[in-house]
Amino acid sequence: MELRIFISEIVKKWQEFNYATNNSVGLSGPSSHIIGEKGENYALKKLKKYFPDYDFIKTAGSKSPADIIGLKKGRKYWHFALYQVKTSLYNSKLSENIPEKETLPLLAKIIKENFKTSKQTKRVRNRPLLITIGYVGIQSTKTKNGYRNKIIKSVPYSKTFTLNKFNSLQLSKTEIKNKLHKFY
């Protein structure tokens, strides 16, 4: 399965189902797109460092509730980890109670449905699947040389999603979720 193609399909379906909301200004004000992009890149770099057995990609243009999606193709099951990344100049604005907390589960359901039908998953669609969702809060501090980012919060949300009789013998769903979404 080509993760980038599969995620492109997911984002397209998200847009077709009209779940997306228009937020023209982010947590950092009008320049938030630049600061947000840098925060997402920083989170992506940290995730790749902490979890080298996962493939991580950013969703194109933040056109879905998940800014970053990771996938681990294990022998017993596959795991998708969905992350909403918020970046702010102000630590007080970084709260995990964001609108995407409600829309990430909808995206997880689209992933489940697409996993059953996508050409990308034709050979693996019977594989047990786990999907977890979470939030990453990044504080961006202005320095002489630009901005410096620091992860302030990394929080798993309580909902998990499974497909094809997911049954992990090594770790529980909660342990997997906490490991991937509490990483700083």
Secondary structure, 3 states (H helix, E strand, C coil): CCHHHHHHHHHHHHHHCCCCCCCCCECCECCHHHHHHHHHHHHHHHHHHHCCCCEEEECHHHCCCCCEEEEEECCCCEEEEEEEEEEECCHHHCCCCCCHHHHHHHHHHHHHHHHHHCHHHCCCCCCCEEEEEEEEEEEEEEECCEEEEEEEEEEEEEEEEEECCCCCCCCCHHHHHHHHHCCC
